[in-house]
Amino acid sequence: MTAAHPYDAQIRALYTSFLDGWNRRSGAAVAAGFADDGDIIGFDGSHHRGRLSIAADLRQVFGSHQTPTYVGIVRSVRPLAPGVALLLAHAGMIPPGGEDLDPALHTVHTVVAVDEGGGRWRISLLQATPAAWHGRGDARNALTQELHGLLAVR
């Protein structure tokens, strides 16, 4: 078993900040947690490079259409190397205008975080991978139920 990361709370806060910025539909808020040369690889395979491009690209995305709302749960934060950590999370999405999760939109978020000095952590990479669990409906249903529990406490 891998030991907990000494900056676990700060790295989890980065992910929470990402979700909050997304849910507020603010490209600037999403980008604020990224390193200058950070990357996002979206659920649809889109790739946004660099904090300034992430802000501009997402401002355009949020301005051109409604986006789902994220609900996420961190599974682990672990060190990869000095000053580098890996956060794994599962997230569900509530479609625009909806009130419930769409299990077809569940995702795995992989976050590589880097320490820019003095415990100032930033996202270097955030990748969203669809969590379809083909042939494993039980796993998708279990995640849906777990995420519903998070909705109940909001």
N, C-alpha and C positions, 0 to 999 in steps of 0.2 A: 504494500500500500504506500502511495506517495504521501509525503508529509504535506500539511497545509502550507500555503504560501505565506511568507511573513507579511506581505502587503495584500492579503486576501480582501480585506474590507475596501481598500482603494480600487482594486481591480473590479470587484463586484459593483462598486459605485460607478465606474466607467460604463459598464454594461447597462445599469439602471438609467444612467444619463442618456445613453443612446436610445433606449426604449422611450424615455420621456420626450426627447426631442422629436423622435419619429411620430409619436402619438400626438404631439402638439403641431405636427406638420411644419416643422422649422428646419430648413436646411442648415442654417447657421448653428442651431443648437445641436443637431446631429454631428456636424463637422467639428464642433468645439472639442470633443474628446479624442480627436484623431491626431496622430503625428503629422507633421508637415507633408511627409511622403506616404501617408497612410492610404490604404485601399479598402474599398467595399466591393465584394462580389455578391450581387443580389440574388434573391430567390429565383429570378428569371434568367440568371446568368449575366446580367449587365455588370459592367466593371467601371467603377469610378475611382480615379487615381488622384491623390493629393487632397489635402484639407480644403483648399480653395475650390477645386473642381467638385469635390463632394458637396460643399455648400451650394454652389451654383447649380449643379445638376439636380440636386434634391429640391432646391427652390423651384426649378422648372417642373419637376415631377409633381410636387405638391400643388403647384399652381395650375397644372393642366388636367388633373383628375383626382378623384377621391382615392385614398389609400386605406388599406385595412389598419386596424388598431392592433398593436402587439400586446400580448400577455406572456411574460417569460419567467422561467425558473432556472437558476444557475445550478448546474450539476456538479461542477468541480472547478477549482482554480489550482494550478500546479506550476512549479518552476520548470522551465526548459533549460535555462542557462542563466548565469548571473545577469540580472536586468531584463530578463525575458520570461514571460509567463503565458500559459495557455488557459483560457476560460472556455468551458463547454456549457451550453445552455440549450434547453428546449423552449420553443415559443409557439404559441398559437396565435391565430389572427381572427379578428372579428371583422367581417366585411363591412364596407361603408353602408351606413343606414341599418345595419344589423344589430342584434342584441346578443348573439350567441356565437361561439367559435365555429369555424368551418374546418372540420378535421382534414379536409383535402389541402388545407393551407398550413398545416403544422410544419415546423422547420427546426433544424438543428443549427444553432449559431456557434461558430467556432471563432474565437477572438484570440489574436496574438497581441499581447500588450508589452510595451517596452518602457523601461524607466529612463526618462530623459534627464535624470539627475535629481538628487535630493528627494527621492521618493515621489517624483512627479511622473505619474504613469499616463501613457497615451496609447490609443489603439493603433497598431501598425497594420493589422488586417482583421476585417470582420467578413466572414463568409457565411451566407445563408444557404443551407442545403435542404431541399424538400425532404420531409420525413414521411414518406408514403408507406413505408413498411409493407411492401407488396407481399401478400400472402400471410401477413401477420396482423390481422385486424384487431386481435386482442391487445397488442402493444399500442396501436393507435387509439383504441378505446380507453386504455388505461391512462395514456397521456391526456386525452380529452377530459377525463374525470378529474385528474390531478389539476389541470388548468382551470376547470370549472370551480374547484376549491379556491383558487386565487381570485376568481371573479367575485366569489361570495364575500371576500374580505375587503373588497375595494370600496 
